[in-house]
Amino acid sequence: MTKINRRDLIKWLGAGVVCSQIPVTGSLAFGSTSNHQSNSPKLVWIVLRGAMDSLHAVLPAFDGNLLVHRRLIAEPALEAMLPMDQGFGLNNNLPTLHSWYQQKQMVPVVAVASPYRQRSHFEGQDVLESGLFPLNQDNGWLSRALEATGKTGLAVSHSLPVSLRGGQLAGTWYPNTIPFAKEDLYQRLFQMYKQDDLLHDRLEEALNVRGIVGNSMNGNSRKFKALAEAAGTLLSHQEGPDAIMLEMGGWDTHDNQLPRLSRQFQELDSGLQTMRTSMGEQTWNNTIVMIATEFGRTVAMNGTGGTDHGTASCLFMAGGAVNGGKVQGNWPGLAKKDLYEERDLRPTSDIRQWISAALIQHWQLSTAQLKSIFPDITPARIV
Amino acid sequence: MTNHLAVIATNRFGMGARDHEIKEAQSDPQGWLGTHLISPALDNSLPDSWAVINQYAEFRAIKNAEKSGQKPGNQNAMMAPLRRTYFQFCSDTLTRSISSEHSFSWRLLDFFSNHFSVSAQGGLMAPLAPTLEREAIAPNLFGSFADLLVAVETHPAMLIYLDNEKSIGPDSRQANYLKKKAKKTRGMNENLAREILELHTMGVNGGYQLEDIQELAKAITGWSVARPEKEEGHGFLFRERAHQPGQRNVLGKTYPDTGASQGETILRDLAVHPATARYVSWKLARHIISDQPPADLVDKMQEQWLKTSGNLKEVITVLIQHPQSWQIEQQKLKTPREFLVSVCRATDGVSPRKKNREQQSRMLVNTLTAMGHKPFGAGSPAGYADISSAWDGSDALLTRIDWTNRWVESLKKRVDPLTLMDTTLGEQMASDSRTIIGRAESRQQGLSLLLLSPEFMRR
């Protein structure tokens, strides 16, 4: 395993991309890693912040108790749902995910949870991203996976999210809302930074990323769809990262859940579709997309047409590298006696077991490598 | 006479030279820095932590009423003042560090605010987090570290952020009551105790054991925050019923049960422990001087710490006077905050375009957010990482460039880049950079090049 340091890391962002107006110097030969073939296995990690209501996404149509707990919001969803196996249905606002399911490129995993059992969003997200319990906010599971494999990662974010903290192989990118300076200023800065290797390399790298994602991002939408599109482009680029992380907020539906979640699902779904298009089929065929949330929501509807913070939720895995088309995970049931603390969907597996299973298959992790990412986790068996 | 040392005084220690600072510092740079060691003054017309807690309690009450359908309300409208308060606090610190004549003290405030990091996450913590530096850190910046430590650990922002306000001793009267009367058991929370030892005092390799964390956690059970309207007091409240009875043993020393002061006595001992002296001295030197601070500098600071029982003014004076603090070669890339503040100091403006104070404060905070250092946004009790590699990413650099370009375009005052070069960087400026700035196509471009030059971006 070659360990690349931060100075080498910039090469994958900086190397080889010729932007017409930017001087490309001879220092771009890139480095020690060999992860960058176009068919190298890619990972997309999407965190839905705010606790997505899995019971509204993957509907257990066979479980009569669903209507007992939440008739008002479940009934319309059940009527419109897109069928899957074992009597489950997918919310009709997720048509892209459903078409992938039909192509055997999507797996929903039901009743998963991180080891966290309180109900604070921030802690829940931190535990999910850290993958450690007790929590360490400065050490993320994806970062550990990169360190173990020498792969590189990128967060579409202003600053590094917990998932990618702790190592040396991850960077950030976010569309700039500030208007670009004139090309001439960058040119002159290049000249000025000749005496300063670090600044010179960083500027080169930054402008190259801008070249990859295109100027269209400037000042434009920072909606999930636009970010997902850019992520797809970056990921498929010859010098792109091996893993990319996206975040999407707006899932904390304490009220008025029906219309709100419809919009959320549509935005997520169309973003995923755009991402697949922008990365192209070749990259898609070597990609696993994992979509997770910090915890689920209460099984029963509250007084304001919404749901409150709960426990188990679902995980989606999709992509050309996924062998899908079947709902995974054990269903705990929705009878009152089966609920966690008599209110939430009971977790039947640890979300880290599924992430582990995906990593082992996709990145060919050894047992020792897996231990360095998730100590004490047994990978899930996909049936 | 060369002005290298004055440039170091104003840039490495200070937050960037303003006006005539290089001239002022030139004859005695160390003496000049000595005059900075006074507590930074903040706008005391802004709300305090107790006002914030009350405001939030009102918001919750209305929200709950709304939930149970009693009366309609507008949550967003209710939250707006709390969010505005967050921006006001952040901008108060920023604008004052921009205009200050003692900018070294503001750097130190920034350092300790990050050392005792609290995150502005959620409705309450957003406006509450910034009150920690205002109320607990700024007033104690140049006194004894023990006073600073006690003020921080008993402040509502810290108690709530690290969950100590709900921590109940396993054998406390409250725990016994809960065991009998209610099904639910609430227990002790070790978060704050762990971070006190690991992050605030001795450091992760400081030599304490798991039992020390647990004993400290027990000692500070009952350290809580009063509930507005429902309880006496404002801010810190000692809940005797939640306090774990009995003596405690921390780092081999026994502390009798003296109630609220049991924890304080332990903190005061921790503040003068050699591991604490070492760890905090090292962090200070690393923050101010170099990512790899000279060993002798850290040794001397630690010695002074132990000799003066952790008098921060004395320890910082050692830092100022040590020859290895004054290496001519630039040592660190400025953090986003240092960069923003120093650009504003150099161009003598808080915001030339935005007249409205509200907009202005949002602009400053949003700029830092875009550069990856949102105020109180570290999201970890460890704070933002304190070495350059944590903020020297390519995206952050491009944001600096585009922002600076726009900033310069918006300046009303005509600023001559070559004059400014001398007042901000003096002889630090390499001749290559000088030439490139001199050849700029316009005054504006020259100014952007100056502010984005390696010499200005580093310190």
Boltz contact constraints between the chains, C-beta under 6 A:
constraints:
  - contact:
      token1: [A, 6]
      token2: [B, 389]
      max_distance: 6.0
  - contact:
      token1: [A, 122]
      token2: [B, 121]
      max_distance: 6.0
  - contact:
      token1: [A, 137]
      token2: [B, 380]
      max_distance: 6.0
  - contact:
      token1: [A, 138]
      token2: [B, 380]
      max_distance: 6.0
  - contact:
      token1: [A, 138]
      token2: [B, 382]
      max_distance: 6.0
  - contact:
      token1: [A, 158]
      token2: [B, 369]
      max_distance: 6.0
  - contact:
      token1: [A, 158]
      token2: [B, 372]
      max_distance: 6.0
  - contact:
      token1: [A, 159]
      token2: [B, 372]
      max_distance: 6.0
  - contact:
      token1: [A, 171]
      token2: [B, 393]
      max_distance: 6.0
  - contact:
      token1: [A, 172]
      token2: [B, 395]
      max_distance: 6.0
  - contact:
      token1: [A, 173]
      token2: [B, 395]
      max_distance: 6.0
  - contact:
      token1: [A, 176]
      token2: [B, 402]
      max_distance: 6.0
  - contact:
      token1: [A, 178]
      token2: [B, 402]
      max_distance: 6.0
  - contact:
      token1: [A, 178]
      token2: [B, 403]
      max_distance: 6.0
  - contact:
      token1: [A, 178]
      token2: [B, 406]
      max_distance: 6.0
  - contact:
      token1: [A, 180]
      token2: [B, 402]
      max_distance: 6.0
  - contact:
      token1: [A, 181]
      token2: [B, 401]
      max_distance: 6.0
  - contact:
      token1: [A, 181]
      token2: [B, 402]
      max_distance: 6.0
  - contact:
      token1: [A, 181]
      token2: [B, 405]
      max_distance: 6.0
  - contact:
      token1: [A, 185]
      token2: [B, 448]
      max_distance: 6.0
  - contact:
      token1: [A, 189]
      token2: [B, 452]
      max_distance: 6.0
  - contact:
      token1: [A, 191]
      token2: [B, 436]
      max_distance: 6.0
  - contact:
      token1: [A, 192]
      token2: [B, 433]
      max_distance: 6.0
  - contact:
      token1: [A, 192]
      token2: [B, 436]
      max_distance: 6.0
  - contact:
      token1: [A, 192]
      token2: [B, 453]
      max_distance: 6.0
  - contact:
      token1: [A, 195]
      token2: [B, 432]
      max_distance: 6.0
  - contact:
      token1: [A, 196]
      token2: [B, 454]
      max_distance: 6.0
  - contact:
      token1: [A, 199]
      token2: [B, 454]
      max_distance: 6.0
  - contact:
      token1: [A, 202]
      token2: [B, 394]
      max_distance: 6.0
  - contact:
      token1: [A, 202]
      token2: [B, 397]
      max_distance: 6.0
  - contact:
      token1: [A, 205]
      token2: [B, 394]
      max_distance: 6.0
  - contact:
      token1: [A, 206]
      token2: [B, 394]
      max_distance: 6.0
  - contact:
      token1: [A, 206]
      token2: [B, 397]
      max_distance: 6.0
  - contact:
      token1: [A, 206]
      token2: [B, 398]
      max_distance: 6.0
